[in-house]
Amino acid sequence: MSSPLLPRESPRPLPQPRPGGRTARIRTQVLDAVRAELTEHGYDTLTIDAVAARAGVHRTTVYRRWRDVGGMISDLFAAAGDLDWQPRDTGSLRGDLAALNQEIQDSLTEEPSIATALIAVSFRSVEAAQALRRLWEDRYTQSEIIIQRAIHRGELPAHTDARALLVAATAPLYHHLVLLRTPLDPQLPDRAATTAAFAARAGAFTDPRSTDTG
């Protein structure tokens, strides 16, 4: 969901509608229903009728706003991107990467997992694939502050490639939990973060284009 960065979402991740905000309230109900249908039944049975019934909204309202299943999926990703999320500041590079990895592991192993459901949908829907790519780009950009903080603390070389380091630190989570589907390892988030931080401090992710002083 390169490796996706999908931090764990709250049980109701959409912003609460202001009193009387019927449009926002309907969007919340419908996207909650889409999330529930995906995690319980998967993409193949996702329909406007099923979502409308679950949300308690007339199917005409859903059709008028989202048009089709692709529209609902795209808006679900957009809602995830609207979350007010920032990576934790633990005071160290290893700690920050471990905290990020823990959020990712939690999102991939919770039951039901909307993160794994959305990753699966991205292989079945062009709209979902495009929306997920945009969400990953946003998450990577938000997470770059981890590397910026480490550089300011003197933990990393000034020209460290933030994207390369983030991919290296988080990739083991997706490889083990999504590709290999190995049993949950509570030590994996910290172990992957420690390895990536050690390599980064040694200059493994220094961008050579930025160090050319010729």
Salt bridges, closest charged atoms under 4 A:
ASP32 OD2 - ARG12 NH1 2.64
ASP32 OD1 - ARG35 NH2 2.44
GLU37 OE2 - ARG54 NH1 2.96
GLU40 OE1 - HIS41 NE2 3.72
GLU40 OE2 - ARG54 NH2 2.55
ASP44 OD1 - ARG124 NH2 2.77
ASP49 OD1 - ARG59 NE 2.53
ASP75 OD1 - ARG27 NH2 2.80
ASP89 OD1 - ARG149 NE 3.79
ASP89 OD1 - ARG153 NH1 3.84
ASP96 OD2 - ARG149 NH2 3.10
ASP96 OD2 - ARG153 NH2 3.80
GLU110 OE1 - ARG8 NE 2.94
GLU137 OE1 - ARG163 NH2 3.08
GLU155 OE2 - ARG153 NE 2.65
ASP185 OD2 - ARG191 NH2 2.68
ASP190 OD1 - ARG94 NH1 2.11
ASP207 OD1 - ARG209 NE 3.15
